[in-house]
Amino acid sequence: MCEEVPILIFKRWKKLENDFYKPKLGTFDLSKVPDIYYSIRYDILHSKKMVEANKDLCLELFDCSQRLAAFVIPAEYGLDDQERSCTGLAVRKNSSY
């Protein structure tokens, strides 16, 4: 399996950083937490050289993003059964199924 080119890893993470934190507003976009979590998981599995070179940082990012994702991901489609049902129905209505 080939590893991702380092410049592509950098660009992917730079975009995530820019999308996640807005310095002018001083705010974070929590909808990006799953993207961060899935990206660090992907890199741990597929970009072993990059991870080994930055092992402590990668493990800390994985741990933090995993903890945040545990709260954010389940709420992506609603906070209760009714909200999740409405979201599911809206997705189904707009899909080609």
DAZITA-V237516 format. One line per field, one symbol per residue. burial: I if it has 24 or more other ideal C-beta (glycine too) atoms within 12 Angstrom, else O. A space follows every 50 residues. Layout:
BEGIN
burial = ???
END
This chain:
BEGIN
burial = OOOOOOOOIOOIIOOIOOOIOOOOOOOOOOOIIIIIIOIIOIIIOOIOOI IOOOOOOIOOIIOOIOOIIOOIOOOOOOOOOOOOOOOOOOOOOOOOO
END
